[in-house]
Amino acid sequence: MSARPIKRSLTLRGHRTSVSLEDDFWRAFREIAEEKSLAINELAAQIDANRDMETGLATAIRLYVLDHYKRRASQASL
């Protein structure tokens, strides 16, 4: 497990960008995209389109991953 963020490349609406994410967040992000049958760039574009512009993309992805698993945990406890 890498505790340090690693720079990863993404393409959002035809433009290359990069985000720095820890390995665990990157793996979870990829798993969520796979669950939703989306390419990772598509999911990143959705998150980008819905984020507060004061929130960086890497932070928005981390918050999305956290929210995804929090919702899953609350559904499992019902």
MOPAC internal coordinates of N, CA, C and O (Angstrom, degrees):
PM7 1SCF
backbone

  N    0.0000 0     0.00 0     0.00 0    0    0    0
  C    1.4478 1     0.00 0     0.00 0    1    0    0
  C    1.5276 1   108.77 1     0.00 0    2    1    0
  O    1.2310 1   121.38 1   -48.14 1    3    2    1
  N    1.3030 1   114.97 1   131.86 1    3    2    1
  C    1.4618 1   119.80 1   177.15 1    5    3    2
  C    1.5194 1   108.92 1   -99.54 1    6    5    3
  O    1.2310 1   120.53 1   -60.92 1    7    6    5
  N    1.3231 1   116.59 1   119.08 1    7    6    5
  C    1.4614 1   120.45 1   178.36 1    9    7    6
  C    1.5217 1   111.29 1   -81.42 1   10    9    7
  O    1.2310 1   120.90 1   162.65 1   11   10    9
  N    1.3241 1   115.88 1   -17.35 1   11   10    9
  C    1.4633 1   119.92 1  -179.33 1   13   11   10
  C    1.5186 1   109.03 1   -91.01 1   14   13   11
  O    1.2310 1   120.28 1   -41.07 1   15   14   13
  N    1.3232 1   117.06 1   138.93 1   15   14   13
  C    1.4691 1   119.60 1   176.84 1   17   15   14
  C    1.5235 1   111.26 1   -63.81 1   18   17   15
  O    1.2310 1   121.29 1   -35.93 1   19   18   17
  N    1.3140 1   115.14 1   144.07 1   19   18   17
  C    1.4633 1   122.92 1   177.42 1   21   19   18
  C    1.5238 1   107.20 1  -117.90 1   22   21   19
  O    1.2310 1   120.87 1   -44.61 1   23   22   21
  N    1.3235 1   115.95 1   135.39 1   23   22   21
  C    1.4604 1   120.65 1  -179.46 1   25   23   22
  C    1.5236 1   109.50 1   -71.76 1   26   25   23
  O    1.2310 1   120.53 1   -52.07 1   27   26   25
  N    1.3395 1   116.59 1   127.93 1   27   26   25
  C    1.4662 1   123.45 1   179.83 1   29   27   26
  C    1.5257 1   108.61 1  -123.20 1   30   29   27
  O    1.2310 1   120.44 1   -35.31 1   31   30   29
  N    1.3152 1   116.76 1   144.69 1   31   30   29
  C    1.4624 1   120.98 1  -179.77 1   33   31   30
  C    1.5190 1   111.01 1   -96.30 1   34   33   31
  O    1.2310 1   121.34 1   -39.62 1   35   34   33
  N    1.3218 1   115.04 1   140.38 1   35   34   33
  C    1.4619 1   123.14 1   176.50 1   37   35   34
  C    1.5250 1   108.46 1  -135.92 1   38   37   35
  O    1.2310 1   120.91 1   -20.57 1   39   38   37
  N    1.3177 1   115.87 1   159.43 1   39   38   37
  C    1.4511 1   121.32 1   172.95 1   41   39   38
  C    1.5174 1   107.69 1  -120.59 1   42   41   39
  O    1.2310 1   120.72 1   -61.83 1   43   42   41
  N    1.3264 1   116.23 1   118.17 1   43   42   41
  C    1.4625 1   122.22 1  -179.87 1   45   43   42
  C    1.5152 1   109.32 1  -114.75 1   46   45   43
  O    1.2310 1   121.13 1   -64.25 1   47   46   45
  N    1.3104 1   115.44 1   115.75 1   47   46   45
  C    1.4639 1   121.77 1   179.94 1   49   47   46
  C    1.5341 1   111.88 1    48.80 1   50   49   47
  O    1.2310 1   121.24 1  -134.31 1   51   50   49
  N    1.3359 1   115.23 1    45.69 1   51   50   49
  C    1.4587 1   121.08 1   176.14 1   53   51   50
  C    1.5090 1   115.97 1    84.07 1   54   53   51
  O    1.2310 1   119.72 1   179.36 1   55   54   53
  N    1.3247 1   118.14 1    -0.64 1   55   54   53
  C    1.4670 1   121.61 1  -179.50 1   57   55   54
  C    1.5252 1   110.29 1  -114.12 1   58   57   55
  O    1.2310 1   120.91 1   -47.89 1   59   58   57
  N    1.3227 1   115.87 1   132.11 1   59   58   57
  C    1.4605 1   121.07 1   177.81 1   61   59   58
  C    1.5240 1   109.60 1   -76.35 1   62   61   59
  O    1.2310 1   121.61 1   -40.53 1   63   62   61
  N    1.3171 1   114.53 1   139.47 1   63   62   61
  C    1.4567 1   120.97 1   175.04 1   65   63   62
  C    1.5187 1   107.05 1  -148.00 1   66   65   63
  O    1.2310 1   120.60 1    -7.71 1   67   66   65
  N    1.2925 1   116.47 1   172.29 1   67   66   65
  C    1.4590 1   119.31 1   176.72 1   69   67   66
  C    1.5205 1   109.41 1  -136.32 1   70   69   67
  O    1.2310 1   121.64 1   -27.20 1   71   70   69
  N    1.3169 1   114.47 1   152.80 1   71   70   69
  C    1.4606 1   122.03 1   175.96 1   73   71   70
  C    1.5239 1   107.15 1  -131.45 1   74   73   71
  O    1.2310 1   120.76 1   -31.65 1   75   74   73
  N    1.2883 1   116.16 1   148.35 1   75   74   73
  C    1.4617 1   121.20 1   176.20 1   77   75   74
  C    1.5219 1   108.17 1  -105.20 1   78   77   75
  O    1.2310 1   121.20 1   -67.78 1   79   78   77
  N    1.3335 1   115.31 1   112.22 1   79   78   77
  C    1.4614 1   121.45 1  -179.18 1   81   79   78
  C    1.5188 1   110.43 1  -130.86 1   82   81   79
  O    1.2310 1   120.78 1   -32.54 1   83   82   81
  N    1.3104 1   116.12 1   147.46 1   83   82   81
  C    1.4484 1   121.97 1   173.49 1   85   83   82
  C    1.5360 1   108.32 1   -69.03 1   86   85   83
  O    1.2310 1   120.73 1   -25.45 1   87   86   85
  N    1.3330 1   116.20 1   154.55 1   87   86   85
  C    1.4659 1   121.11 1  -178.83 1   89   87   86
  C    1.5266 1   112.69 1   -53.51 1   90   89   87
  O    1.2310 1   120.13 1   135.73 1   91   90   89
  N    1.3299 1   117.35 1   -44.27 1   91   90   89
  C    1.4655 1   119.91 1  -177.86 1   93   91   90
  C    1.5297 1   111.78 1   -62.37 1   94   93   91
  O    1.2310 1   120.30 1   137.94 1   95   94   93
  N    1.3228 1   117.03 1   -42.06 1   95   94   93
  C    1.4711 1   119.29 1   177.71 1   97   95   94
  C    1.5220 1   110.61 1   -67.21 1   98   97   95
  O    1.2310 1   119.87 1   140.04 1   99   98   97
  N    1.3247 1   117.85 1   -39.96 1   99   98   97
  C    1.4580 1   120.68 1   179.92 1  101   99   98
  C    1.5316 1   110.62 1   -63.09 1  102  101   99
  O    1.2310 1   120.44 1   135.05 1  103  102  101
  N    1.3331 1   116.77 1   -44.95 1  103  102  101
  C    1.4689 1   120.33 1   178.86 1  105  103  102
  C    1.5188 1   110.77 1   -62.26 1  106  105  103
  O    1.2310 1   120.01 1   135.42 1  107  106  105
  N    1.3175 1   117.58 1   -44.58 1  107  106  105
  C    1.4595 1   121.14 1   179.47 1  109  107  106
  C    1.5283 1   110.74 1   -63.43 1  110  109  107
  O    1.2310 1   120.50 1   138.63 1  111  110  109
  N    1.3201 1   116.65 1   -41.37 1  111  110  109
  C    1.4630 1   121.85 1   178.36 1  113  111  110
  C    1.5278 1   110.27 1   -60.30 1  114  113  111
  O    1.2310 1   120.42 1   135.35 1  115  114  113
  N    1.3266 1   116.80 1   -44.65 1  115  114  113
  C    1.4725 1   121.14 1   178.48 1  117  115  114
  C    1.5274 1   110.91 1   -64.22 1  118  117  115
  O    1.2310 1   120.28 1   139.45 1  119  118  117
  N    1.3392 1   117.07 1   -40.55 1  119  118  117
  C    1.4712 1   121.20 1   179.11 1  121  119  118
  C    1.5267 1   111.02 1   -63.02 1  122  121  119
  O    1.2310 1   120.55 1   138.27 1  123  122  121
  N    1.3170 1   116.55 1   -41.73 1  123  122  121
  C    1.4744 1   120.52 1   179.19 1  125  123  122
  C    1.5266 1   109.98 1   -64.10 1  126  125  123
  O    1.2310 1   120.46 1   135.34 1  127  126  125
  N    1.3201 1   116.72 1   -44.66 1  127  126  125
  C    1.4683 1   120.27 1   178.42 1  129  127  126
  C    1.5258 1   109.91 1   -58.88 1  130  129  127
  O    1.2310 1   120.67 1   136.89 1  131  130  129
  N    1.3198 1   116.32 1   -43.11 1  131  130  129
  C    1.4662 1   120.61 1   179.20 1  133  131  130
  C    1.5255 1   111.05 1   -63.20 1  134  133  131
  O    1.2310 1   120.08 1   135.14 1  135  134  133
  N    1.3451 1   117.45 1   -44.86 1  135  134  133
  C    1.4709 1   122.02 1   177.69 1  137  135  134
  C    1.5221 1   111.37 1   -56.30 1  138  137  135
  O    1.2310 1   120.97 1   142.23 1  139  138  137
  N    1.3234 1   115.75 1   -37.77 1  139  138  137
  C    1.4670 1   121.39 1  -177.43 1  141  139  138
  C    1.5307 1   112.15 1   -88.89 1  142  141  139
  O    1.2310 1   120.32 1  -176.43 1  143  142  141
  N    1.3218 1   117.00 1     3.57 1  143  142  141
  C    1.4702 1   123.01 1  -178.11 1  145  143  142
  C    1.5301 1   111.46 1    55.24 1  146  145  143
  O    1.2310 1   121.32 1  -136.71 1  147  146  145
  N    1.3278 1   115.07 1    43.29 1  147  146  145
  C    1.4617 1   121.93 1   178.22 1  149  147  146
  C    1.5167 1   109.64 1  -119.24 1  150  149  147
  O    1.2310 1   121.03 1   -32.31 1  151  150  149
  N    1.3179 1   115.64 1   147.69 1  151  150  149
  C    1.4624 1   119.35 1   168.78 1  153  151  150
  C    1.5258 1   107.02 1   -68.69 1  154  153  151
  O    1.2310 1   120.69 1   -30.54 1  155  154  153
  N    1.2977 1   116.28 1   149.46 1  155  154  153
  C    1.4642 1   119.80 1  -178.21 1  157  155  154
  C    1.5333 1   111.54 1   -58.95 1  158  157  155
  O    1.2310 1   120.30 1   144.96 1  159  158  157
  N    1.3297 1   117.03 1   -35.04 1  159  158  157
  C    1.4636 1   120.34 1   177.61 1  161  159  158
  C    1.5239 1   111.49 1   -66.41 1  162  161  159
  O    1.2310 1   119.95 1   145.83 1  163  162  161
  N    1.3392 1   117.69 1   -34.17 1  163  162  161
  C    1.4699 1   120.68 1   177.81 1  165  163  162
  C    1.5238 1   110.68 1   -66.83 1  166  165  163
  O    1.2310 1   120.57 1   134.41 1  167  166  165
  N    1.3342 1   116.51 1   -45.59 1  167  166  165
  C    1.4621 1   119.51 1   178.87 1  169  167  166
  C    1.5251 1   110.37 1   -64.04 1  170  169  167
  O    1.2310 1   120.26 1   138.39 1  171  170  169
  N    1.3099 1   117.12 1   -41.61 1  171  170  169
  C    1.4707 1   120.52 1   178.12 1  173  171  170
  C    1.5263 1   110.33 1   -61.09 1  174  173  171
  O    1.2310 1   119.94 1   140.31 1  175  174  173
  N    1.3274 1   117.72 1   -39.69 1  175  174  173
  C    1.4684 1   121.16 1   178.89 1  177  175  174
  C    1.5220 1   110.75 1   -65.19 1  178  177  175
  O    1.2310 1   120.06 1   141.32 1  179  178  177
  N    1.3360 1   117.49 1   -38.68 1  179  178  177
  C    1.4682 1   120.44 1   177.44 1  181  179  178
  C    1.5278 1   110.60 1   -63.86 1  182  181  179
  O    1.2310 1   120.83 1   134.40 1  183  182  181
  N    1.3141 1   116.03 1   -45.60 1  183  182  181
  C    1.4685 1   120.51 1   178.86 1  185  183  182
  C    1.5241 1   109.73 1   -62.26 1  186  185  183
  O    1.2310 1   120.57 1   136.28 1  187  186  185
  N    1.3198 1   116.51 1   -43.72 1  187  186  185
  C    1.4619 1   121.48 1   179.66 1  189  187  186
  C    1.5215 1   111.22 1   -60.03 1  190  189  187
  O    1.2310 1   120.44 1   136.94 1  191  190  189
  N    1.3242 1   116.75 1   -43.06 1  191  190  189
  C    1.4640 1   121.03 1  -178.01 1  193  191  190
  C    1.5274 1   112.34 1   -67.24 1  194  193  191
  O    1.2310 1   120.39 1   153.21 1  195  194  193
  N    1.3351 1   116.86 1   -26.79 1  195  194  193
  C    1.4633 1   120.65 1  -175.99 1  197  195  194
  C    1.5209 1   114.57 1  -100.99 1  198  197  195
  O    1.2310 1   120.19 1   177.56 1  199  198  197
  N    1.3217 1   117.24 1    -2.44 1  199  198  197
  C    1.4677 1   118.83 1  -176.25 1  201  199  198
  C    1.5171 1   111.66 1   -83.27 1  202  201  199
  O    1.2310 1   121.64 1   -24.49 1  203  202  201
  N    1.3060 1   114.46 1   155.51 1  203  202  201
  C    1.4566 1   122.55 1   171.24 1  205  203  202
  C    1.5261 1   106.09 1   -69.32 1  206  205  203
  O    1.2310 1   119.21 1   -50.66 1  207  206  205
  N    1.3006 1   119.12 1   129.34 1  207  206  205
  C    1.4661 1   121.48 1  -175.51 1  209  207  206
  C    1.5229 1   113.52 1   -64.34 1  210  209  207
  O    1.2310 1   119.88 1   168.54 1  211  210  209
  N    1.3147 1   117.83 1   -11.46 1  211  210  209
  C    1.4618 1   120.26 1   174.68 1  213  211  210
  C    1.5249 1   111.74 1   -84.87 1  214  213  211
  O    1.2310 1   120.95 1   170.76 1  215  214  213
  N    1.3302 1   115.79 1    -9.24 1  215  214  213
  C    1.4607 1   121.52 1   178.90 1  217  215  214
  C    1.5168 1   108.62 1   -99.45 1  218  217  215
  O    1.2310 1   120.31 1   -52.98 1  219  218  217
  N    1.3118 1   117.01 1   127.02 1  219  218  217
  C    1.4604 1   120.63 1   178.32 1  221  219  218
  C    1.5206 1   111.32 1   -65.79 1  222  221  219
  O    1.2310 1   120.73 1   -23.31 1  223  222  221
  N    1.3151 1   116.21 1   156.69 1  223  222  221
  C    1.4588 1   120.86 1  -177.28 1  225  223  222
  C    1.5331 1   111.63 1   -62.19 1  226  225  223
  O    1.2310 1   119.54 1   137.40 1  227  226  225
  N    1.3121 1   118.48 1   -42.60 1  227  226  225
  C    1.4730 1   120.31 1   179.77 1  229  227  226
  C    1.5281 1   110.58 1   -61.47 1  230  229  227
  O    1.2310 1   120.23 1   138.12 1  231  230  229
  N    1.3143 1   117.16 1   -41.88 1  231  230  229
  C    1.4685 1   120.81 1   177.53 1  233  231  230
  C    1.5170 1   110.10 1   -65.02 1  234  233  231
  O    1.2310 1   120.05 1   137.88 1  235  234  233
  N    1.3184 1   117.51 1   -42.12 1  235  234  233
  C    1.4700 1   121.11 1   178.98 1  237  235  234
  C    1.5267 1   110.61 1   -61.41 1  238  237  235
  O    1.2310 1   119.92 1   141.11 1  239  238  237
  N    1.3277 1   117.76 1   -38.89 1  239  238  237
  C    1.4617 1   120.67 1   177.89 1  241  239  238
  C    1.5230 1   110.51 1   -66.66 1  242  241  239
  O    1.2310 1   120.17 1   135.78 1  243  242  241
  N    1.3312 1   117.29 1   -44.22 1  243  242  241
  C    1.4744 1   120.11 1   177.60 1  245  243  242
  C    1.5215 1   110.97 1   -58.83 1  246  245  243
  O    1.2310 1   120.37 1   135.17 1  247  246  245
  N    1.3349 1   116.90 1   -44.83 1  247  246  245
  C    1.4584 1   120.70 1   179.89 1  249  247  246
  C    1.5261 1   111.54 1   -65.35 1  250  249  247
  O    1.2310 1   120.29 1   143.46 1  251  250  249
  N    1.3254 1   117.05 1   -36.54 1  251  250  249
  C    1.4602 1   121.70 1   177.42 1  253  251  250
  C    1.5291 1   110.06 1   -63.74 1  254  253  251
  O    1.2310 1   120.42 1   133.66 1  255  254  253
  N    1.3357 1   116.79 1   -46.34 1  255  254  253
  C    1.4629 1   121.46 1   178.87 1  257  255  254
  C    1.5298 1   109.89 1   -61.05 1  258  257  255
  O    1.2310 1   120.23 1   132.79 1  259  258  257
  N    1.3127 1   117.17 1   -47.21 1  259  258  257
  C    1.4627 1   121.59 1   179.26 1  261  259  258
  C    1.5199 1   110.70 1   -58.68 1  262  261  259
  O    1.2310 1   120.13 1   132.24 1  263  262  261
  N    1.3226 1   117.36 1   -47.76 1  263  262  261
  C    1.4611 1   121.70 1  -179.67 1  265  263  262
  C    1.5354 1   111.00 1   -62.00 1  266  265  263
  O    1.2310 1   120.45 1   138.73 1  267  266  265
  N    1.3229 1   116.74 1   -41.27 1  267  266  265
  C    1.4738 1   121.14 1   179.52 1  269  267  266
  C    1.5248 1   110.47 1   -57.01 1  270  269  267
  O    1.2310 1   120.42 1   131.42 1  271  270  269
  N    1.3258 1   116.80 1   -48.58 1  271  270  269
  C    1.4532 1   120.36 1  -177.15 1  273  271  270
  C    1.5282 1   112.46 1   -75.92 1  274  273  271
  O    1.2310 1   119.58 1   150.98 1  275  274  273
  N    1.3160 1   118.41 1   -29.02 1  275  274  273
  C    1.4648 1   120.62 1   173.92 1  277  275  274
  C    1.5249 1   110.08 1   -65.14 1  278  277  275
  O    1.2310 1   120.41 1   136.03 1  279  278  277
  N    1.3522 1   116.83 1   -43.97 1  279  278  277
  C    1.4669 1   120.47 1   178.01 1  281  279  278
  C    1.5175 1   110.83 1   -63.06 1  282  281  279
  O    1.2310 1   120.35 1   138.52 1  283  282  281
  N    1.3149 1   116.94 1   -41.48 1  283  282  281
  C    1.4649 1   120.95 1   179.16 1  285  283  282
  C    1.5187 1   110.42 1   -62.33 1  286  285  283
  O    1.2310 1   119.96 1   136.72 1  287  286  285
  N    1.3294 1   117.68 1   -43.28 1  287  286  285
  C    1.4557 1   121.61 1   179.98 1  289  287  286
  C    1.5179 1   111.30 1   -64.78 1  290  289  287
  O    1.2310 1   120.01 1   139.57 1  291  290  289
  N    1.3239 1   117.59 1   -40.43 1  291  290  289
  C    1.4718 1   119.43 1  -179.56 1  293  291  290
  C    1.5183 1   111.02 1   -69.32 1  294  293  291
  O    1.2310 1   119.87 1   145.67 1  295  294  293
  N    1.3444 1   117.85 1   -34.33 1  295  294  293
  C    1.4693 1   121.18 1   177.04 1  297  295  294
  C    1.5257 1   110.43 1   -68.48 1  298  297  295
  O    1.2310 1   120.39 1   143.66 1  299  298  297
  N    1.3147 1   116.87 1   -36.34 1  299  298  297
  C    1.4610 1   120.84 1  -179.63 1  301  299  298
  C    1.5244 1   111.41 1   -68.79 1  302  301  299
  O    1.2310 1   120.36 1   152.76 1  303  302  301
  N    1.3356 1   116.92 1   -27.24 1  303  302  301
  C    1.4644 1   119.76 1  -177.43 1  305  303  302
  C    1.5284 1   112.69 1   -85.53 1  306  305  303
  O    1.2310 1   120.09 1   175.58 1  307  306  305
  N    1.3248 1   117.44 1    -4.42 1  307  306  305
  C    1.4713 1   120.51 1   179.43 1  309  307  306
  C    1.4955 1   112.09 1   -76.05 1  310  309  307
  O    1.2310 1   120.10 1   180.00 1  311  310  309

